Amino acid sequence: MLPLWAVLIAFVFAALWRFKPGWRAYFGVAACGLASHIAGDLITSFGTIVFAPLSDARYALSATFIIDLWFTGIIVAGLVACALWRRSRAPAVAAAAVLAGYVGFQAVMREQAIDLGERYAAGQGLREPTVTAVPRPVTAFNWTVIVAERERYHYAHVNLIRKEALPAGPEAGFIRRLNAPYMPVENAIWLRAQRYGVNEAEAQLGRAAYSHPDFRFFRWFAAYPVVLRMDQGNPERCVWFHDLRFITPGRDNTPFRYGMCRSAGADWEPFQLVGDEKRPVY
């Protein structure tokens, strides 16, 4: 859709200036602006639907956290410099180069995080695991390393350069609370999460809920789906799932928690879990 949107935007700006110059003069700038937005989404772990509307496949390079203050700071600094030195292109070129270099550095850090996961998988004797790493907030050294098996995940929150744990007491600020949970590589704490349930009975129930046609929106959305909990009340049962991408240590809550519930004799229905409140999905 980028070429079509670029033409539309170019016509709008050309019309504002009574088509002097014509729309072609604005097309390149509009296309670059749209492309930069797509690239900005693509480098995150959330990714973007590059080939919409032809395909709803989501692609993600997973190099940059979705809200990266360093990334934003480089852009803001470049814009301020451009405002101060309006006659020179040097500030814009320098800021673009630094930004590209920063993302490249993040990509290198991701490869180091994946290497850590591969060493863990080999040490555990895991057969044909899939190893990935998800960027985390505060610094480019914070990562969640994920080792996926067929029925479960192994994951660890690590800082690639930290030599000792960072304490964060009750009075710690928000940034420190977000930064502290990432342990040095040598002290990585590996956790396990089941995709569907901790035993066969739970797994059978979890698969039934997860594979239901009305839950396809979550299957499409989630990259690392795991069962959060099962509420087996009377007469209603609920199976709740979340995505490892959005488990961020230091936060008070985890977003994007969805599940399926059913009463005795009824079919499954989708719901969202917000806090402890169950909300229907329409």
N, C-alpha and C positions, 0 to 999 in steps of 0.2 A: 504493500500500500504506500510505501514511501514516495515513489514518483508521483502518484496521484495527489497525495497530500501536499507535496512540494509545489506542484502546479497550482493547486487551489490557493495555497498561502501566497505564492508569487503573484497571482492575479489580484488577491485582496490588497497587497501592498502596492502593486502597480496602479490599481484603481484609486488608492488614496492620493497618489501623485499624478492622477489623470493620464496614466500610461506614458509618462515621460520620466525615465526610460520605460521600455516595455517590460512585460512579465519575465522575459528571459533573464533580465538583469538581476532578478531576485531569486530565480530558481536555484542557483547553486548555493546561495546562503541558506535558503529554506531547507534544502536537502541535507546540507551539513548539520544544521541544527537538529533535524529529525534523526539523522544517523547518530549524532552524539548522544541523544536520549536513549536510543536503542542500545548503543554500546554501553551506556551507563547502567542499564538494566541487565545486560548480558553478563557483565563481570561479577554480579552478585550471586549469592547462593539461591535466590528466588528465581532469577532468570527472567526470560520473556518469551513470548510466542512469536518467534521471528517470522514465520511464514504464514501468519494469519492473513486472510481468512481461509487459505487453502489447507492449512493444517493447524491443529491445536497442540502440537508437540511443543513442549517447553525446553528451551536450551539455556544452560547456565555454565559459566566458567568457574564460578565459586572462588574468585580471588579476593573479592572485596565484601566486607560486611555491608548490609543494606543501608545502614546509617553510619557512615565513616566520617568522623570529624576531621581527620587529617586530609582526606580526599576533598571534603568541602572547604577546609581551610586553604588549601592550595588554590582552589578556584577563586575564593574570595580575595586572597592576596593578589592574584593575577588581575582581577577586575579593579581593585583599588590602585594597583600600579598603573594599569591602563588609563585610569581616570586622571592620575597625577602626571603621566607623561603621554599626553594624547597624540603627540606628533610622531611618536616612535612605535614601531611594531615589536620592539625587543621585549617589553613586558609580556605581551601575549604569547610570543614564541617561547620565552623562557618558562612561563607558567604551564604551557601545553607540554613542553619537554619534561618538566619536573613531574607533572601529573602522569604522563606515560611511564616515566621511570619508576614512580611509586607503585603503579599497578603491576609493572613488570617485577618489581621487588616482591610484591605480595604473591605473585605467581611462583616465584622461587621458594618463598616460605611455605607455600602450599605443597610443593613437591617434597620439601623436607618433612612436613607433617605426614604425608602419605608414606614416605619411607619409614617413618616410625611405626605406622600401622602395619606395614608389611613385615617389619622385624617382629612385631608382636604376634602377628598371625603365624609366622614361621615357628616362633618359640612355643606357641600353643598347639602346633600341629594341625591347624585348621586346613581343611581341604577346599581348594578353589574359592577362597573368600573374595569379596569385592571390597577394596579399600579406597576410601575417599576421605576428604577433609573439608570442614566447613569453617569459613572465617568467622571470627568473633569480635566483639566490640573492644574499644579502647586502643589496642595496638595491633600492628600487622604480625606480631609474634604470638597472638592468642588464637588457638585453633581447637576445634573439636574433631578428633580423629575417629572415624567410624569404620569398623570392620564388619561387613555384612555376611551372615550365613543365611541358609534357606529359611530357618525358623526363628532366628534371633540376631541381635546386633551386639557387638562389643564396642564401647566407646569411652573415650577419655578426653578430659579438658586439659590442655597443656599449653605452656608458654615455652617457646623454642629456645630462648636464651636465658631464662631465669635459672639461677643457681640454688635458690632456696625459696621456700614458700613465702608469700606476701601476707602478713597478718592483716586482718580487718576486724576490729572490735566493734562493739555496739555503736560507738560514736563515729565510725568511718563514714566518709561522704559517699555519694552515689557512684562516682567514678571509681573510687577505690573498691567499693563493694562489687562492681562489675569486673574489676581487674583481678581481684585476689583469688578467685577460685581456680585459676589456671596454674597448674602445678609444674614444677620443673620436669623435664623429660625423664630424669632418673627416678623421680618420685611419682610418676604418673599413676593415677588410680583408675583402673579399668572397671567399668560398670557393664552390666548385661541387661538387655531389655528384650522381652519376647514379642514377636510379631502378633501373636494371637492369644496366648495364654500360657500359664506356667505348667499346666499338666494337660493330658489328652482331652479330658472332659471340657476344660476351659477353652482349649485350642479349637475344639469342634464347634463350640458356641461362637467363638471369636471369628472363625472362618465363615460361618453362616451369616453373621452380621456384616462382615467386611465385604463379602462377595455379592451382597444383595444389590439388585439393579438400582435401587434408589440411593445407594451409597457411592455411585460411580463418580460423583463430583469430588469426593474426598480421595478416592483412588487415583484420580487424575491429578489432584492438587499435591498430595503428599509424596515426598521423595524417600523418607525413611519412616514409614508408618509403624507404630508400636501400640499395643494395647495399654491404655492408661489405667483402667480399672473396670471391674464388672460389678454392677449393682443387681444382685439377684434377690429382689424383694418379692413380695406376694401381693398382687398377682403379676406385677410388671418386672421385666428383666431389661437391663440396659448394658451395652458393651461400648465403652468409650475409648477413642483412639486419639493420639496426637502425633506430631512429626518431630523427630530428633533435631531438625533444623532450627526449631523454635524453642528448644530447651536452653535457655540462657541463664547460667548461674548468676546469682546476685539480683535477679528480678523477683518480684513478689508473686508473679503469676506467669502462666504460659498461655499464649494465644492459640487460636485455631484448634480447639479441641472439639471434636465431633464424634457422634456415636449413633447407634441404632437401638431403639427400644421397642418392646412388644409386650402385650398382655397375653394371658392365656387364651389360646384359640384365635389370636389376631396376627396380622402380618407385621413385619418390621417397619418402623417409621424412623426417619432421620431427625436428629436433634443436634443443637449446639450446646456445649457446656460453658457457661460464663460464670466464673466463680463456682458456686454450688447450685446455680439456677439452670434449669433445663429449658431451652428455648426451641420451639419448632423451627424447622428449616422449610421454607416455602419455595 
